[in-house]
Amino acid sequence: MDVTILAGGMSHERDVSVRSGRRVREALRARGVKARLRDVDANVVETLRDIDDGVVWPLLHGAAGEDGSLQALLELTGVPFVGTSSSIARVAWSKPVAKEVLRRAGVTTPHGVALPQTLFRDVGAEHVLDAVEESFSFPLVVKPARGGSALGVTLVTERSELSRAMVHCFAYCEAALVEKALVGTEVAVSVVGTGDQARSLPAVEIVSNGPYDYDARYNAGRVEYFVPARLGAEEIEQVERAALMTHQELGLRDYSRIDIILSDGAANVIDVNIAPGMTETSLFPQAVGASGDNLGAICERIATEAMRRGA
């Protein structure tokens, strides 16, 4: 089996994608699997056409890799690939849409509202911010409606911070998702497999010195991780159940990472990642290590299953 890992691209998360791709390549090579890393550029279609008996692992973070675009291209070329289909990726990529799907399925997720940038221009920014203040109690979170790695995310503690938070958010996406900020234990639960065969890996507890933002995620020193999470048996079962339900209800394939805040006795799903990071500080590899497995073995099984599934 040959594995072609697609990484890089032109999103804000390019550097993280390249680091993830390199780590998966080395993990697969350590298992004796032929693996190569390719950037997503003008030559990518030619690269895909040259794949005869292999599988593609799309590891782009950000829009092109997680919004269904790259998956649609892979479906057009008929190459087997790791991960979620293009149609499901489009649902998971849109945080407001994914939240509604999960809410209807009985998965707990924070109260939120999506506000496009055009609304602020059409009706006036102050009027929109007044409505937000009336509907939400502080603190609240402003985040891009589509995006990852906490780019454009701001914790807002009072009205005076709202305008700046919106401007920051709109630098990354044309729509903002405003959510109730939850106080509790933040964990990430990774899931491997598809459908009824999916299983959760040990939850990773995240304790950050300040906001768990882009810098904290990818530069060592600001975050302490506890693997497995320091939770009771009932709480572990709760967060694992929420992660599995999310993975299965959205129809995700092969692997994912579900971000959860355990608050007031409820496991609140706050984000869904169909191409979780694989860097040295990323949460998926930490969960793999805590499971007693190793990253290479997990990656080989994921790639093998995608190859078996076919295009």
Beta strands, then each sheet from edge to edge (+ up, - down):
strand 1: 2-7
strand 2: 34-39
strand 3: 54-58
strand 4: 112-116
strand 5: 140-144
strand 6: 154-156
strand 7: 175-180
strand 8: 185-192
strand 9: 199-200
strand 10: 204-208
strand 11: 223-226
strand 12: 255-263
strand 13: 266-273
sheet 1: 2+ 1+ 3+
sheet 2: 4+ 7- 5+ 6-
sheet 3: 9+ 8- 10+ 11-
sheet 4: 9+ 8- 12+ 13-
end
